[in-house]
Amino acid sequence: MPFVDRLDLFPARARILVGLSGGVDSSVAALLLRDRGFDVIGVTLHLWEPDEGSAAPSRCCAPEDIEDARRTAGRLGLPFFTFDRQQAFAQGVVDPFVDAYLGGTTPSPCVACNRDVKIGAFVELARRLGAVGFATGHYARTGAFDDEAGRPALLRGTDRAKDQSYFLHGIGATALSMLATPLGALDKPAVRAIAHAHGLPNAGKPDSEDLCFTAGDHAVFVERRARDRVRPGPIVDGEGRVVGRHDGVHRFTVGQRKGLGVALGKPAFVAAIDAERGVVRLGSAVDVESTGALVAGVTWLDGALSDGGPHEVTARIRYRHEGTPARVTAREGGAEVRFSAPARAVTPGQVCVFYEGDRVLGGGTIASALPAGTEA
């Protein structure tokens, strides 16, 4: 069925809020909205201040990013507001991030940030400011299907290398019906070219990193905030023999091969993490293969899938994963996913997102992997 871009569904000259992060992507999104004739309001959320004593500055809506956003709004002639969301960010993203690593799982903070902090704030602010919707600089496509129901839809961005639909899967249908993503059909070079052509002050600004608040080293960040909650423990092989020691389970993730601190004379991978006992277990490549996953806290963007299944999908088990054919069956409070072929490093805490072609059907957090040999 035909897909209609969200911007084509907004009334002409409607008021739209745009989230300005201080980066080039959101700045170009604002420019495109303005030039299309919308009444654009720039909004920046102050999320984070770098930790005192950190080795490098973080890149997460810090004061310098807010100033870049303000300069961009001035260049484009847009009204501009900032709102403090530091407490919400700390409680909804940073604290769960630290807890997850200490608990032996590997979190997806960008998913939590969009789902629990940014998008909800933009929905509320859009309503308060009399806007019909809001826009971000994500590389994804949003809109609706041209059918009787007019269901809101989230699709992959045209530029697969930059596609960020994975990070938006959990925002829910209400927010999705208000979200516009003007960069969805563009690639990064085109966005940079537009920024340079219009003299935007951040046209050459480097991209922020995925873990923007950790200043590049998640382990040091966790140790600084967790303090006495970090404890060393043993590294064991598949037979349970101690082959080394570690300084904390937060330094490991399932499927990890490098930086293990041991040499077994053969390839070794992190096969399991027992945070309660502080044990990191190593195994072979086969030991980190799984036939499926149990997924918790699933958000369904297509309500039909929540009624059972199985449904044929493409499942992405982490952001840089291209996806694998799978069958997903809705369960109470989540879903069971079965891959068509064993997948490597299905990691608890990461997010599994379900696709049908380019369309996002839903997704949730991986609670556990189903070991190879486990039958449906």
Order of alpha helices (4+ residues) and beta strands (2+ residues): beta-alpha-beta-alpha-beta-alpha-beta-alpha-alpha-alpha-alpha-beta-beta-beta-alpha-alpha-beta-alpha-alpha-beta-beta-beta-beta-beta-beta-beta-beta-beta-beta
